[in-house]
């Protein structure tokens, strides 16, 4: 089973609201049938009846989950300038469907957990070999490398050897209670936009259209800002591996907070759409090889220095096609890969070509992400501070104070944090008082710098 290591909420939590279950029973449908799409109805629909009539397309706009057997020409997309407002009822329905889907996965995890427990009490030497194919969307179901470290492959087929482990998140929805009410944000424009994607082997890939618009700007959260006020940006890292934490980050944090999802998130495209519906701009974590691999494993989609160019391209293509509507990547793990120019530069060039941005988490003093990005004209930003390395109230509040001071001194500052219950509560409380401190909460995209793209020899000759 390729998805044995998915991190999901416990089955009791993921099973959905009792009222929803009762309603499903009354309709004579089970929860699995309720979670499946019905015809062309899609909670992401941003298409008005008038636009549908003009285009002659009945498919729903804004859908990220593209069937593998549907041709690129038959897909319906969102026009950049027109989309319907997503109301609270639609938002709640989409969240309920995600919970139902996650509930099914949670039941599978619980069964596997009991199975592994029985094996451990049974004694004996055993190993489990899992061969996982990673087609367009299945890559998101491979989980966070809880299987034996050392996965290698051609970027599409991975093999894991040895004993396995399961990670069941200990965080329940009740852990996120007590968070202050936050003003809801306007939904961001639906994705994808027709002329900003192209078909790829692993899903729809972002592209720069002929008019030069950049996907990272188009999909970013709009931000005017006050030029006189210092700006702080918050990036929540590793969203999606816990259902409860993902919902809390989406619903309980201000819409100006940027959310970065793991590429191994189950139903990633739906979570990205849900986050954008709540007003959050989104990035995706780009797993890279660390120096201490296999003690720390970036997973089956990780970019390794010993992969050849085609293998790295295949893995990057898989990640690029997992969702639409994200602004770029956060380079994670990569204490080896991110310091190796020969392996890193082609990846950064591919990201630039797709019109995306790159975020350096700021962990490595010798990281080559920013220097190479500046050299090739890739939009980039670097995290200044990690808020919850020590996850205590006193430590996080002290870090937030340091972040404020840094923003006042530099005019801007970016912090990264994990979706811990304590972190989310403290960030929500802190954000309420920012106006009184003469500080502005900005999305990360507003603090991305745009280095000039170097002039190539061919373009120089044309000029």
C-alpha positions as CSV (number, residue, x, y, z in Angstrom):
1,X,0.0,0.0,0.0
2,X,1.6,3.3,-1.2
3,X,-0.2,5.5,1.3
4,X,0.5,3.8,4.6
5,X,2.4,6.7,6.0
6,X,-0.1,9.5,5.3
7,X,-0.4,11.8,8.3
8,X,-4.1,12.3,8.9
9,X,-6.2,13.2,11.9
10,X,-7.5,10.2,14.0
11,X,-10.6,8.5,12.5
12,X,-12.8,9.9,15.3
13,X,-12.0,13.4,14.2
14,X,-11.9,12.9,10.5
15,X,-15.2,11.1,10.3
16,X,-17.0,14.4,9.9
17,X,-19.7,16.2,11.8
18,X,-22.5,13.9,13.3
19,X,-25.1,16.1,11.7
20,X,-23.5,15.5,8.2
21,X,-23.5,11.8,8.8
22,X,-27.2,11.8,9.8
23,X,-28.0,13.8,6.7
24,X,-26.2,11.4,4.5
25,X,-28.1,8.4,6.0
26,X,-31.4,10.2,5.4
27,X,-30.5,10.6,1.8
28,X,-29.6,7.0,1.5
29,X,-26.0,7.7,0.6
30,X,-22.9,6.8,2.5
31,X,-20.1,9.2,3.3
32,X,-17.8,8.0,0.5
33,X,-20.4,8.6,-2.1
34,X,-21.1,12.1,-0.6
35,X,-17.4,13.0,-0.9
36,X,-17.3,12.2,-4.6
37,X,-17.9,14.9,-7.2
38,X,-21.4,15.0,-8.7
39,X,-21.5,15.7,-12.4
40,X,-20.1,19.1,-13.1
41,X,-20.9,20.6,-9.7
42,X,-17.8,21.8,-8.0
43,X,-17.4,24.0,-4.9
44,X,-14.7,25.9,-6.6
45,X,-17.0,27.1,-9.4
46,X,-16.3,30.6,-10.3
47,X,-18.2,30.6,-13.6
48,X,-21.3,32.7,-14.0
49,X,-24.2,31.5,-16.2
50,X,-23.4,34.3,-18.7
51,X,-19.7,33.3,-19.0
52,X,-20.8,29.7,-19.5
53,X,-23.1,30.7,-22.3
54,X,-20.4,32.7,-24.0
55,X,-17.8,30.0,-23.9
56,X,-20.1,27.1,-24.5
57,X,-18.4,25.2,-21.6
58,X,-20.3,23.3,-19.0
59,X,-17.3,22.3,-16.9
60,X,-16.9,24.1,-13.6
61,X,-14.4,26.9,-13.4
62,X,-11.6,27.0,-10.8
63,X,-11.3,23.2,-10.5
64,X,-7.8,22.1,-9.6
65,X,-8.6,18.4,-9.6
66,X,-8.2,17.4,-13.3
67,X,-9.2,13.9,-14.3
68,X,-6.3,12.1,-15.9
69,X,-8.3,11.0,-18.9
70,X,-9.6,14.5,-19.7
71,X,-7.8,16.3,-22.5
72,X,-6.3,19.7,-22.0
73,X,-8.5,21.3,-24.6
74,X,-11.7,20.1,-22.9
75,X,-10.9,21.6,-19.5
76,X,-12.7,24.7,-18.3
77,X,-10.7,27.5,-16.7
78,X,-11.2,30.7,-14.9
79,X,-11.0,34.0,-16.7
80,X,-8.7,36.3,-14.9
81,X,-11.1,39.2,-14.5
82,X,-14.4,37.6,-13.7
83,X,-15.4,35.2,-11.0
84,X,-18.3,34.8,-8.6
85,X,-17.9,35.4,-4.9
86,X,-17.7,32.2,-2.8
87,X,-20.1,32.3,0.1
88,X,-19.8,30.8,3.5
89,X,-22.1,27.9,2.6
90,X,-19.9,26.8,-0.4
91,X,-16.8,27.1,1.8
92,X,-18.4,24.9,4.5
93,X,-19.5,22.3,1.9
94,X,-16.0,22.1,0.4
95,X,-14.5,21.7,3.9
96,X,-17.0,18.9,4.8
97,X,-16.1,17.0,1.6
98,X,-12.4,17.2,2.5
99,X,-13.2,15.9,6.0
100,X,-15.1,13.0,4.5
101,X,-12.3,12.0,2.2
102,X,-9.8,12.3,5.0
103,X,-12.0,10.2,7.2
104,X,-11.8,7.3,4.8
105,X,-8.0,7.6,4.7
106,X,-8.0,7.8,8.5
107,X,-9.9,4.5,8.8
108,X,-7.3,2.9,6.6
109,X,-4.5,4.3,8.7
110,X,-6.1,3.0,11.9
111,X,-6.4,-0.5,10.5
112,X,-2.8,-0.5,9.4
113,X,-1.7,0.7,12.8
114,X,-3.4,-2.2,14.5
115,X,-1.9,-4.6,11.9
116,X,1.6,-3.3,12.6
117,X,1.0,-3.5,16.3
118,X,0.0,-7.1,16.0
119,X,3.2,-7.8,14.0
120,X,5.3,-6.2,16.7
121,X,3.8,-8.4,19.4
122,X,4.1,-11.4,17.2
123,X,7.9,-11.1,17.2
124,X,10.2,-12.3,14.4
125,X,12.2,-10.6,11.7
126,X,10.1,-9.1,9.0
127,X,10.3,-6.4,6.4
128,X,7.7,-4.8,4.2
129,X,8.5,-3.9,0.6
130,X,6.4,-1.2,-1.0
131,X,6.7,-0.3,-4.6
132,X,4.8,3.0,-5.2
133,X,3.9,4.3,-8.6
134,X,3.5,8.1,-8.6
135,X,1.1,9.1,-11.3
136,X,-0.3,12.7,-11.7
137,X,-2.2,12.9,-8.4
138,X,-1.1,9.8,-6.5
139,X,2.2,11.4,-5.5
140,X,0.3,13.4,-2.9
141,X,-0.7,10.2,-1.2
142,X,2.8,8.9,-0.6
143,X,3.0,10.5,2.8
144,X,6.0,12.0,4.6
145,X,8.7,9.4,4.1
146,X,7.8,7.5,7.3
147,X,8.8,4.4,5.3
148,X,12.5,3.4,5.4
149,X,14.8,6.3,4.5
150,X,16.8,5.7,1.3
151,X,14.1,5.9,-1.3
152,X,15.4,6.4,-4.8
153,X,14.0,6.1,-8.3
154,X,13.5,7.7,-11.6
155,X,11.3,10.5,-10.2
156,X,8.1,8.6,-11.0
157,X,8.7,5.1,-9.5
158,X,9.9,4.7,-6.0
159,X,10.9,1.7,-4.0
160,X,11.1,1.4,-0.2
161,X,12.8,-1.5,1.6
162,X,12.7,-2.4,5.3
163,X,10.4,-2.0,8.3
164,X,7.8,0.7,8.1
165,X,6.5,3.2,10.6
166,X,3.2,5.1,10.9
167,X,2.8,8.6,12.1
168,X,-0.6,9.3,13.6
169,X,-0.9,13.1,14.5
170,X,-1.6,13.6,18.1
171,X,-3.3,17.0,17.4
172,X,-7.1,17.0,17.7
173,X,-9.5,19.8,16.6
174,X,-10.2,20.6,20.3
175,X,-6.5,21.7,20.6
176,X,-7.3,24.7,18.5
177,X,-10.2,26.0,20.6
178,X,-9.9,29.4,22.3
179,X,-8.5,31.1,19.2
180,X,-9.9,34.7,19.0
181,X,-12.3,35.5,16.1
182,X,-10.5,36.8,13.1
183,X,-12.1,38.9,10.3
184,X,-12.7,36.7,7.3
185,X,-10.9,37.6,4.0
186,X,-12.3,37.9,0.6
187,X,-11.7,34.8,-1.6
188,X,-8.8,35.0,-4.0
189,X,-9.5,34.5,-7.7
190,X,-10.2,30.9,-8.7
191,X,-7.4,28.9,-10.3
192,X,-6.3,27.9,-12.8
193,X,-6.5,30.8,-15.3
194,X,-6.8,29.5,-18.9
195,X,-3.7,31.0,-20.5
196,X,-1.5,30.5,-17.4
197,X,-1.4,26.7,-17.5
198,X,-0.4,24.0,-19.9
199,X,-0.9,20.3,-19.9
200,X,2.0,18.2,-18.5
201,X,2.6,14.5,-17.8
202,X,1.6,14.9,-14.2
203,X,-1.1,17.5,-14.3
204,X,-1.5,21.2,-15.2
205,X,1.7,23.1,-15.1
206,X,2.0,26.9,-14.6
207,X,3.3,29.0,-17.4
208,X,4.0,32.6,-18.4
209,X,1.4,33.6,-21.1
210,X,2.4,35.7,-24.1
211,X,1.5,39.0,-22.4
212,X,4.2,38.3,-19.8
213,X,2.0,38.1,-16.7
214,X,3.7,36.1,-13.9
215,X,1.7,33.4,-12.1
216,X,3.2,34.2,-8.8
217,X,1.8,37.8,-9.1
218,X,-1.5,36.8,-10.5
219,X,-2.2,34.2,-7.7
220,X,-0.8,36.3,-4.9
221,X,-3.0,37.9,-2.3
222,X,-3.6,41.5,-3.4
223,X,-1.8,44.0,-1.1
224,X,-1.8,47.8,-1.5
225,X,-0.1,48.5,1.8
226,X,0.9,51.8,3.5
227,X,4.3,52.9,2.4
228,X,4.8,54.6,5.8
229,X,4.3,51.5,7.9
230,X,6.8,48.7,8.6
231,X,5.6,45.3,7.2
232,X,5.7,41.9,8.8
233,X,4.9,38.7,6.9
234,X,4.1,35.3,8.4
235,X,4.7,32.0,6.6
236,X,3.1,28.8,8.1
237,X,5.2,25.9,7.1
238,X,4.3,22.2,6.6
239,X,0.5,22.7,6.3
240,X,-1.5,19.6,5.2
241,X,-0.1,16.7,7.2
242,X,-2.6,17.2,10.0
243,X,-6.2,17.8,9.0
244,X,-7.1,19.6,12.2
245,X,-4.0,21.8,11.9
246,X,-4.8,22.6,8.2
247,X,-8.3,23.6,8.9
248,X,-7.2,25.7,11.9
249,X,-4.6,27.5,9.9
250,X,-7.0,28.3,7.1
251,X,-9.9,29.4,9.3
252,X,-8.3,30.9,12.4
253,X,-5.4,32.8,11.0
254,X,-5.7,36.2,9.3
255,X,-6.0,35.9,5.5
256,X,-2.8,37.9,5.2
257,X,-0.8,34.9,6.5
258,X,0.7,32.8,3.7
259,X,0.3,29.0,4.0
260,X,2.9,26.6,2.7
261,X,1.6,23.1,2.0
262,X,3.6,19.8,2.0
263,X,3.6,18.2,-1.4
264,X,2.6,14.9,0.3
265,X,-0.7,16.4,1.5
266,X,-3.6,14.1,0.5
267,X,-6.0,16.0,-1.8
268,X,-3.5,18.8,-2.1
269,X,-5.3,20.6,-4.9
270,X,-8.5,20.8,-2.8
271,X,-6.7,22.1,0.2
272,X,-5.0,24.8,-1.9
273,X,-8.4,25.8,-3.2
274,X,-9.9,25.9,0.3
275,X,-7.1,28.1,1.5
276,X,-7.5,30.5,-1.4
277,X,-11.2,30.6,-0.8
278,X,-10.4,31.9,2.7
279,X,-8.1,34.6,1.3
280,X,-4.7,32.9,1.9
281,X,-2.1,32.9,-0.7
282,X,-0.3,29.5,-0.9
283,X,3.2,28.1,-1.5
284,X,4.3,24.5,-1.7
285,X,7.3,23.0,0.1
286,X,10.0,21.8,-2.2
287,X,11.8,19.0,-0.5
288,X,15.6,18.8,-1.0
289,X,18.4,16.5,0.1
290,X,19.9,17.3,3.6
291,X,23.4,16.6,4.7
292,X,22.2,14.2,7.3
293,X,20.1,12.0,5.0
294,X,18.8,9.4,5.7
295,X,18.4,10.5,9.3
296,X,16.3,13.3,7.8
297,X,14.4,12.2,4.7
298,X,12.8,14.6,2.3
299,X,10.6,11.8,1.0
300,X,10.0,10.1,-2.4
301,X,9.7,13.5,-4.2
302,X,12.9,14.9,-2.7
303,X,15.5,16.4,-5.0
304,X,18.8,14.7,-4.5
305,X,22.3,15.6,-5.8
306,X,22.9,12.1,-7.1
307,X,19.9,12.1,-9.4
308,X,20.5,12.8,-13.0
309,X,18.9,15.8,-14.7
310,X,15.9,13.9,-16.1
311,X,15.2,12.4,-12.7
312,X,15.2,15.7,-11.0
313,X,13.1,17.2,-13.8
314,X,10.5,14.4,-13.4
315,X,10.2,14.9,-9.6
316,X,9.9,18.7,-10.1
317,X,7.3,18.2,-12.8
318,X,5.3,15.9,-10.4
319,X,5.3,18.6,-7.7
320,X,4.5,21.4,-10.2
321,X,1.4,19.4,-11.3
322,X,0.0,18.6,-7.8
323,X,-2.1,21.8,-7.7
324,X,-2.7,25.2,-9.3
325,X,-3.0,28.7,-7.8
326,X,0.2,28.6,-5.7
327,X,2.8,31.4,-6.0
328,X,6.0,29.4,-5.7
329,X,8.0,27.1,-3.5
330,X,9.7,27.1,-0.1
331,X,13.1,25.3,-0.3
332,X,13.0,22.8,2.6
333,X,15.5,20.4,4.2
334,X,18.2,21.0,1.5
335,X,21.3,21.5,3.6
336,X,23.2,19.6,0.9
337,X,21.1,20.2,-2.2
338,X,20.7,24.0,-1.5
339,X,24.4,24.4,-1.2
340,X,25.3,22.6,-4.5
341,X,25.2,24.9,-7.5
342,X,25.4,22.2,-10.1
343,X,22.2,20.5,-8.8
344,X,20.4,23.6,-7.6
345,X,20.7,26.0,-10.5
346,X,18.7,24.0,-13.1
347,X,15.9,23.6,-10.7
348,X,15.8,27.4,-10.0
349,X,15.9,28.1,-13.7
350,X,12.9,25.8,-14.2
351,X,11.0,27.6,-11.5
352,X,11.8,31.0,-13.0
353,X,10.6,29.7,-16.4
354,X,7.3,28.8,-14.9
355,X,6.8,32.3,-13.6
356,X,7.0,31.3,-9.9
357,X,8.9,32.6,-6.9
358,X,11.3,30.8,-4.4
359,X,11.4,31.3,-0.6
360,X,14.6,30.5,1.3
361,X,13.6,29.4,4.9
362,X,16.8,31.1,6.2
363,X,18.2,28.1,8.0
364,X,21.5,27.9,6.2
365,X,24.2,30.6,6.2
366,X,25.8,29.0,3.1
367,X,22.5,28.5,1.2
368,X,22.9,29.2,-2.5
369,X,19.2,29.7,-3.1
370,X,19.2,33.5,-3.0
371,X,22.6,34.2,-4.7
372,X,21.7,31.9,-7.6
373,X,18.1,33.3,-7.8
374,X,19.5,36.9,-8.0
375,X,21.9,35.8,-10.7
376,X,19.2,34.3,-13.0
377,X,16.4,36.7,-12.2
378,X,14.2,34.4,-10.1
379,X,11.9,36.3,-7.7
380,X,12.8,35.4,-4.2
381,X,12.6,36.1,-0.5
382,X,14.4,34.9,2.6
383,X,12.9,34.2,6.0
384,X,14.4,36.3,8.8
385,X,13.2,34.5,11.8
386,X,11.7,31.2,13.1
387,X,9.0,31.9,15.7
388,X,8.4,28.5,17.4
389,X,11.7,26.7,17.5
390,X,11.0,26.7,21.2
391,X,7.2,26.1,21.3
392,X,6.3,27.9,24.5
393,X,4.2,30.9,25.1
394,X,7.0,33.0,26.5
395,X,9.5,32.1,23.7
396,X,7.0,32.7,20.9
397,X,5.9,36.1,22.3
398,X,9.5,37.1,22.7
399,X,10.2,36.1,19.0
400,X,7.2,38.2,17.9
401,X,8.6,41.2,19.7
402,X,11.9,40.7,18.0
403,X,10.1,40.4,14.7
404,X,8.4,43.8,15.3
405,X,11.7,45.4,16.2
406,X,13.3,44.0,13.1
407,X,10.5,45.3,10.9
408,X,10.8,48.8,12.4
409,X,14.6,48.7,11.8
410,X,14.5,47.3,8.2
411,X,11.1,48.3,7.1
412,X,10.1,44.7,6.6
413,X,10.6,41.2,8.1
414,X,9.5,37.7,7.4
415,X,8.9,35.0,10.0
416,X,8.1,31.3,9.6
417,X,6.3,29.0,12.0
418,X,4.7,25.6,12.3
419,X,0.9,25.0,12.5
420,X,1.0,24.2,16.2
421,X,-2.1,24.9,18.3
422,X,-0.2,27.3,20.5
423,X,1.4,29.1,17.6
424,X,-1.9,29.6,15.8
425,X,-3.5,31.0,18.9
426,X,-0.7,33.4,19.7
427,X,-0.4,34.6,16.1
428,X,-4.2,35.2,16.0
429,X,-4.0,37.2,19.2
430,X,-0.9,39.1,18.1
431,X,-2.3,40.1,14.7
432,X,-5.3,41.9,16.3
433,X,-3.0,44.4,17.9
434,X,-0.8,45.2,14.9
435,X,-2.6,48.4,13.8
436,X,-2.1,49.9,17.3
437,X,1.6,49.2,16.9
438,X,1.7,51.0,13.5
439,X,2.7,47.7,11.8
440,X,1.1,46.0,8.7
441,X,0.6,42.3,8.2
442,X,1.6,41.6,4.6
443,X,1.5,38.4,2.5
444,X,4.9,37.0,1.7
445,X,4.5,37.8,-1.9
446,X,4.4,41.5,-1.1
447,X,8.0,41.2,0.3
448,X,9.4,39.2,-2.6
449,X,12.2,41.0,-4.5
450,X,12.4,40.8,-8.3
451,X,15.9,40.7,-9.6
452,X,16.4,41.6,-13.2
453,X,16.5,38.7,-15.7
454,X,20.0,38.7,-17.2
455,X,20.1,39.4,-20.9
456,X,20.9,36.4,-23.0
457,X,23.2,36.4,-25.9
458,X,20.3,35.7,-28.3
459,X,18.2,38.6,-26.9
460,X,21.1,40.9,-27.1
461,X,21.6,40.1,-30.7
462,X,17.9,40.6,-31.4
463,X,18.1,44.0,-29.7
